Amino acid sequence: MADISFTPTNSIFERREALLEEWTPEELVGRDEELQQYHAALQPVINNETPSNIFLYGKSGVGKTAATRYLLQALERDAKAVDQLDLYTVEINCDGLNSSYQAAVSLVNELRDPTNQISNTGYPQASVYQFLFDELDRVGGTILIVLDEVDHIEDDSLLYKLPRARSNGDVTDAKLGVIGISNDLDFRNQLSSKVRSSLCEKEVSFSAYNAQELQLVLQQREAVAFKDGVLDDGVVEMCAAYGAKDSGDARQALDLLLEAGDLAREQNADVVTELHVQNARNRLQKDQVIEGIKNYSNHGQLVLYALTVLAERNETPARTRDILAAYEQMAEQEGMSPVSERSVRDYLGELEQLGIISATEYNQGKGGGKYKEHELAQSISSVKTGLSELLDSSP
Ligand SMILES: Nc1ncnc2c1ncn2[C@@H]1O[C@H](COP(=O)(O)OP(=O)(O)OP(=O)(O)O)[C@@H](O)[C@H]1O
């Protein structure tokens, strides 16, 4: 290691950061329909009317946050030219703020001066709401409040109070609009009807990206991120096709293109080829599998470990009862009391859904019933990497 050194290389990327999550494109492509509806829902703001509350929903990575920032920037710019319109926007991400209380504290602090912040504990909920209403009235004018990942707030008191703050007389000087964003498709249906009717006055649904739309997203980044002519023909199309097939998530398609570029650079290649994309995909999938296993419950990991040990002994595909026996033995060794056979079957089903193992069902013919055989769908080494915490802690 003593003579290790780093040498800058830059034959692939012009501005690699344009492929990272934080980079915001100046123009949003491939979202014409969504943008049109969202734009219409924001129209009252520029007319200096009371804003509608807007609810955006759609799967992860389909541009809900990006569209919000893009439209609100344009709205703030154009609002400056309108007489009597004072527009203020505030955005919080509710991930990690599990209650209305914490979300309200976070909003108060966003609206207040950094020298005048309140702490996360120690005030009655009613006082925090009062602070919030006072701040909103102090700012005045039209205020748009963006609650990203709003489904993380577990109780709906804020979602009930905010949209009604003006009609309830809690706020008198400000016109409020709430923009809620969620990728939990059930969240809206689980809201009480009172909250739903006010929070979801206007709704904009974001669909998953198809391959053509992802191509537009990727081409826009290619122009900024890569040196001219570095991407081989078909590279963008391939990333877009995989992205659309996997989940229609722009973030995943961008990650794949970035990983392909990184791989080409590691190999000192001058161009990024379709083969780089394929290898990048394998690498990312492997990472995802490892992450998936790491975050899995202890008993789920033990069930997987039982199957891995059978695979190492060339005893897979293995029937459920054999995996169960191996699992029970391991659980005992670990000093854990084993879960029921039913739960082991559930774990096996989940592991199959996660693409970590695969199963085949057999029918034993008349009266013989059905049984399942399982095997690993990933290499023993990546599964063991995912299980490393469990294995390291074994006695
Ligand atoms: N139409 C687009 N044009 C360019 N970049 C996009 C587009 N849509 C999404 N992106 C990029 O993809 C990433 C994910 O998008 P975004 O955060 O808006 O998704 P989201 O729908 O809000 O999902 P999540 O809830 O997971 O954050 C961001 O880096 C964003 O810049």
PDBQT file of the ligand as one rigid body, heavy atoms in Angstrom, charges set to zero:
ROOT
HETATM    1  N1  LIG A 401     -38.379  14.589 -15.916  1.00  0.00    +0.000 N 
HETATM    2  C1  LIG A 401     -37.183  14.598 -15.349  1.00  0.00    +0.000 A 
HETATM    3  N2  LIG A 401     -36.190  15.223 -15.959  1.00  0.00    +0.000 NA
HETATM    4  C2  LIG A 401     -34.986  15.219 -15.395  1.00  0.00    +0.000 A 
HETATM    5  N3  LIG A 401     -34.679  14.639 -14.220  1.00  0.00    +0.000 NA
HETATM    6  C3  LIG A 401     -35.648  13.996 -13.570  1.00  0.00    +0.000 A 
HETATM    7  C4  LIG A 401     -36.946  13.947 -14.100  1.00  0.00    +0.000 A 
HETATM    8  N4  LIG A 401     -37.717  13.242 -13.267  1.00  0.00    +0.000 NA
HETATM    9  C5  LIG A 401     -36.946  12.858 -12.243  1.00  0.00    +0.000 A 
HETATM   10  N5  LIG A 401     -35.697  13.311 -12.418  1.00  0.00    +0.000 N 
HETATM   11  C6  LIG A 401     -34.589  13.080 -11.501  1.00  0.00    +0.000 C 
HETATM   12  O1  LIG A 401     -34.776  11.804 -10.889  1.00  0.00    +0.000 OA
HETATM   13  C7  LIG A 401     -34.540  11.860  -9.490  1.00  0.00    +0.000 C 
HETATM   14  C8  LIG A 401     -35.790  11.466  -8.741  1.00  0.00    +0.000 C 
HETATM   15  O2  LIG A 401     -36.829  12.386  -8.981  1.00  0.00    +0.000 OA
HETATM   16  P1  LIG A 401     -37.763  12.978  -7.837  1.00  0.00    +0.000 P 
HETATM   17  O3  LIG A 401     -37.021  13.132  -6.561  1.00  0.00    +0.000 OA
HETATM   18  O4  LIG A 401     -38.465  14.161  -8.382  1.00  0.00    +0.000 OA
HETATM   19  O5  LIG A 401     -38.783  11.781  -7.675  1.00  0.00    +0.000 OA
HETATM   20  P2  LIG A 401     -40.029  11.675  -6.746  1.00  0.00    +0.000 P 
HETATM   21  O6  LIG A 401     -41.175  11.292  -7.610  1.00  0.00    +0.000 OA
HETATM   22  O7  LIG A 401     -40.158  12.880  -5.911  1.00  0.00    +0.000 OA
HETATM   23  O8  LIG A 401     -39.674  10.397  -5.906  1.00  0.00    +0.000 OA
HETATM   24  P3  LIG A 401     -39.245  10.274  -4.379  1.00  0.00    +0.000 P 
HETATM   25  O9  LIG A 401     -40.503  10.359  -3.636  1.00  0.00    +0.000 OA
HETATM   26  O10 LIG A 401     -38.604   8.925  -4.329  1.00  0.00    +0.000 OA
HETATM   27  O11 LIG A 401     -38.294  11.390  -4.118  1.00  0.00    +0.000 OA
HETATM   28  C9  LIG A 401     -34.073  13.275  -9.204  1.00  0.00    +0.000 C 
HETATM   29  O12 LIG A 401     -32.660  13.277  -9.228  1.00  0.00    +0.000 OA
HETATM   30  C10 LIG A 401     -34.617  14.086 -10.364  1.00  0.00    +0.000 C 
HETATM   31  O13 LIG A 401     -33.803  15.208 -10.644  1.00  0.00    +0.000 OA
ENDROOT
TORSDOF 0
